[in-house]
Amino acid sequence: MGLYRASDLFNVPSLLSLARLPLAAAFVLAIHHDGRTLALALLASAAVTDVMDGWWARRFAQATPTGAV
């Protein structure tokens, strides 16, 4: 891999990873308010973004040291 660069934050895999942060916050709120269906949908969305960011990084050679961790 190599160096950590700020520009790596703006590639598609990193943006997909960052999208999971609000999903995580919404998941906690959904669980707290007994929204089981919503919580499940949020969890599934987070899983899909996880798969997509890994696929995109490998497919388009956008792997980064942060993503490898």
N, CA, C and O of each residue as an XYZ file, in Angstrom:
276
protein
N       0.838     -1.160      0.000
C       0.000      0.000      0.000
C       0.887      1.228      0.000
O       1.425      1.580     -1.050
N       1.059      1.876      1.095
C       1.910      3.050      1.074
C       1.441      4.122      2.030
O       1.013      3.849      3.152
N       1.537      5.361      1.549
C       1.269      6.527      2.375
C      -0.225      6.798      2.534
O      -1.042      6.449      1.682
N      -0.542      7.425      3.644
C      -1.899      7.915      3.862
C      -1.985      9.299      3.216
O      -1.136     10.154      3.467
N      -3.003      9.521      2.388
C      -3.161     10.813      1.719
C      -4.566     11.335      1.962
O      -5.529     10.569      2.002
N      -4.674     12.659      2.125
C      -5.982     13.283      2.330
C      -6.877     13.082      1.118
O      -8.095     12.974      1.259
N      -6.294     13.033     -0.057
C      -7.097     12.868     -1.274
C      -7.816     11.518     -1.305
O      -8.814     11.364     -2.009
N      -7.319     10.550     -0.553
C      -7.973      9.237     -0.496
C      -9.351      9.306      0.163
O     -10.168      8.402     -0.008
N      -9.607     10.375      0.915
C     -10.906     10.516      1.568
C     -12.027     10.797      0.583
O     -13.202     10.637      0.913
N     -11.669     11.214     -0.628
C     -12.680     11.631     -1.591
C     -12.871     10.645     -2.730
O     -13.485     10.983     -3.742
N     -12.352      9.423     -2.581
C     -12.652      8.423     -3.604
C     -13.918      7.662     -3.185
O     -14.331      7.711     -2.026
N     -14.508      6.977     -4.126
C     -15.817      6.339     -3.900
C     -15.804      5.359     -2.715
O     -16.719      5.413     -1.894
N     -14.816      4.470     -2.589
C     -14.848      3.550     -1.445
C     -14.821      4.259     -0.090
O     -15.498      3.840      0.849
N     -14.047      5.320      0.003
C     -13.990      6.054      1.273
C     -15.309      6.748      1.569
O     -15.758      6.775      2.715
N     -15.926      7.305      0.544
C     -17.220      7.964      0.747
C     -18.297      6.956      1.152
O     -19.158      7.258      1.978
N     -18.243      5.760      0.566
C     -19.188      4.723      0.977
C     -18.959      4.320      2.435
O     -19.911      4.078      3.177
N     -17.695      4.250      2.833
C     -17.390      3.926      4.232
C     -17.891      5.019      5.165
O     -18.457      4.733      6.220
N     -17.681      6.272      4.773
C     -18.140      7.387      5.602
C     -19.665      7.430      5.693
O     -20.211      7.929      6.677
N     -20.346      6.919      4.692
C     -21.806      6.885      4.713
C     -22.332      5.981      5.818
O     -23.478      6.121      6.246
N     -21.506      5.061      6.279
C     -21.944      4.169      7.359
C     -22.011      4.873      8.711
O     -22.680      4.378      9.618
N     -21.345      6.003      8.870
C     -21.407      6.715     10.155
C     -22.822      7.206     10.468
O     -23.319      6.925     11.558
N     -23.494      7.927      9.562
C     -24.874      8.297      9.887
C     -25.814      7.096      9.971
O     -26.794      7.123     10.715
N     -25.515      6.043      9.208
C     -26.332      4.830      9.316
C     -26.210      4.227     10.712
O     -27.191      3.739     11.271
N     -25.006      4.264     11.268
C     -24.794      3.726     12.620
C     -25.558      4.547     13.656
O     -26.171      3.990     14.567
N     -25.522      5.872     13.516
C     -26.253      6.730     14.459
C     -27.758      6.489     14.336
O     -28.464      6.400     15.341
N     -28.236      6.385     13.115
C     -29.667      6.136     12.908
C     -30.066      4.764     13.444
O     -31.173      4.595     13.956
N     -29.171      3.784     13.331
C     -29.434      2.446     13.853
C     -29.646      2.495     15.360
O     -30.583      1.891     15.882
N     -28.780      3.209     16.050
C     -28.902      3.327     17.513
C     -30.227      3.983     17.882
O     -30.902      3.549     18.815
N     -30.598      5.030     17.147
C     -31.868      5.693     17.432
C     -33.050      4.773     17.147
O     -34.022      4.764     17.903
N     -32.977      4.007     16.076
C     -34.060      3.088     15.729
C     -34.228      2.004     16.790
O     -35.351      1.662     17.159
N     -33.129      1.472     17.273
C     -33.189      0.449     18.327
C     -33.774      1.047     19.602
O     -34.600      0.430     20.274
N     -33.330      2.257     19.918
C     -33.790      2.920     21.145
C     -35.297      3.181     21.109
O     -35.960      3.126     22.145
N     -35.834      3.462     19.937
C     -37.263      3.756     19.811
C     -38.065      2.547     19.339
O     -39.183      2.691     18.843
N     -37.496      1.371     19.494
C     -38.163      0.106     19.183
C     -38.606      0.010     17.720
O     -39.658     -0.552     17.416
N     -37.791      0.566     16.821
C     -38.082      0.471     15.401
C     -37.305     -0.681     14.798
O     -36.330     -0.471     14.077
N     -37.731     -1.888     15.088
C     -36.977     -3.083     14.671
C     -36.860     -3.197     13.158
O     -35.799     -3.556     12.647
N     -37.928     -2.898     12.439
C     -37.896     -3.006     10.980
C     -36.945     -1.971     10.403
O     -36.157     -2.275      9.507
N     -37.018     -0.751     10.917
C     -36.112      0.297     10.461
C     -34.668     -0.055     10.799
O     -33.774      0.144      9.976
N     -34.433     -0.573     11.996
C     -33.088     -0.953     12.403
C     -32.529     -2.040     11.492
O     -31.357     -1.999     11.117
N     -33.357     -2.998     11.140
C     -32.921     -4.055     10.234
C     -32.586     -3.493      8.854
O     -31.599     -3.900      8.242
N     -33.399     -2.567      8.365
C     -33.138     -1.936      7.065
C     -31.835     -1.137      7.097
O     -31.065     -1.160      6.136
N     -31.593     -0.439      8.190
C     -30.341      0.321      8.327
C     -29.141     -0.609      8.380
O     -28.105     -0.324      7.779
N     -29.274     -1.712      9.092
C     -28.193     -2.690      9.178
C     -27.906     -3.298      7.806
O     -26.746     -3.484      7.438
N     -28.948     -3.605      7.060
C     -28.776     -4.143      5.713
C     -28.117     -3.111      4.794
O     -27.266     -3.463      3.977
N     -28.502     -1.850      4.923
C     -27.881     -0.790      4.126
C     -26.395     -0.666      4.433
O     -25.583     -0.495      3.525
N     -26.044     -0.751      5.696
C     -24.640     -0.683      6.078
C     -23.864     -1.868      5.504
O     -22.729     -1.710      5.053
N     -24.465     -3.038      5.520
C     -23.804     -4.221      4.961
C     -23.589     -4.071      3.462
O     -22.537     -4.441      2.940
N     -24.584     -3.529      2.770
C     -24.458     -3.331      1.326
C     -23.351     -2.338      1.008
O     -22.571     -2.563      0.083
N     -23.269     -1.237      1.762
C     -22.198     -0.269      1.497
C     -20.834     -0.870      1.800
O     -19.852     -0.527      1.143
N     -20.756     -1.753      2.774
C     -19.491     -2.418      3.085
C     -19.037     -3.296      1.918
O     -17.872     -3.261      1.523
N     -19.948     -4.067      1.380
C     -19.628     -4.923      0.234
C     -19.267     -4.066     -0.976
O     -18.305     -4.357     -1.686
N     -20.040     -3.013     -1.207
C     -19.811     -2.164     -2.372
C     -18.469     -1.448     -2.313
O     -17.782     -1.347     -3.329
N     -18.083     -0.947     -1.137
C     -16.814     -0.221     -1.090
C     -15.627     -1.155     -1.304
O     -14.643     -0.764     -1.931
N     -15.704     -2.368     -0.800
C     -14.627     -3.331     -1.051
C     -14.552     -3.733     -2.509
O     -13.467     -3.829     -3.083
N     -15.716     -3.968     -3.108
C     -15.753     -4.343     -4.521
C     -15.202     -3.217     -5.384
O     -14.383     -3.454     -6.271
N     -15.652     -1.988     -5.126
C     -15.224     -0.835     -5.928
C     -13.713     -0.633     -5.808
O     -13.034     -0.409     -6.810
N     -13.190     -0.712     -4.595
C     -11.762     -0.491     -4.381
C     -10.920     -1.509     -5.143
O      -9.901     -1.156     -5.736
N     -11.343     -2.768     -5.128
C     -10.584     -3.788     -5.861
C     -10.780     -3.662     -7.366
O      -9.822     -3.782     -8.130
N     -11.997     -3.423     -7.789
C     -12.321     -3.374     -9.224
C     -11.639     -2.210     -9.933
O     -11.170     -2.357    -11.062
N     -11.581     -1.047     -9.271
C     -11.039      0.153     -9.890
C      -9.692      0.563     -9.305
O      -9.269      1.707     -9.471
N      -9.022     -0.352     -8.629
C      -7.679     -0.142     -8.064
C      -7.616      1.122     -7.219
O      -6.721      1.949     -7.387
N      -8.568      1.260     -6.319
C      -8.601      2.417     -5.426
C      -8.367      1.990     -3.970
O      -8.813      2.662     -3.040
N      -7.679      0.894     -3.790
C      -7.383      0.432     -2.443
C      -6.444      1.422     -1.753
O      -5.518      1.949     -2.369
N      -6.695      1.663     -0.483
C      -5.864      2.594      0.303
C      -5.388      1.893      1.571
O      -5.949      0.867      1.958
N      -4.354      2.437      2.224
C      -3.913      1.847      3.485
C      -5.015      1.842      4.539
O      -5.142      0.880      5.297
N      -5.802      2.894      4.592
C      -6.895      2.956      5.554
C      -7.933      1.903      5.255
O      -8.423      1.242      6.171
N      -8.278      1.733      4.000
C      -9.253      0.720      3.602
C      -8.777     -0.675      3.871
O      -9.578     -1.560      4.174
N      -7.471     -0.893      3.764
C      -6.915     -2.220      4.010
C      -7.051     -2.614      5.485
O      -7.165     -3.793      5.822
N      -7.036     -1.610      6.344
C      -7.171     -1.875      7.773
C      -8.581     -2.311      8.043
O      -8.932     -2.591      9.189
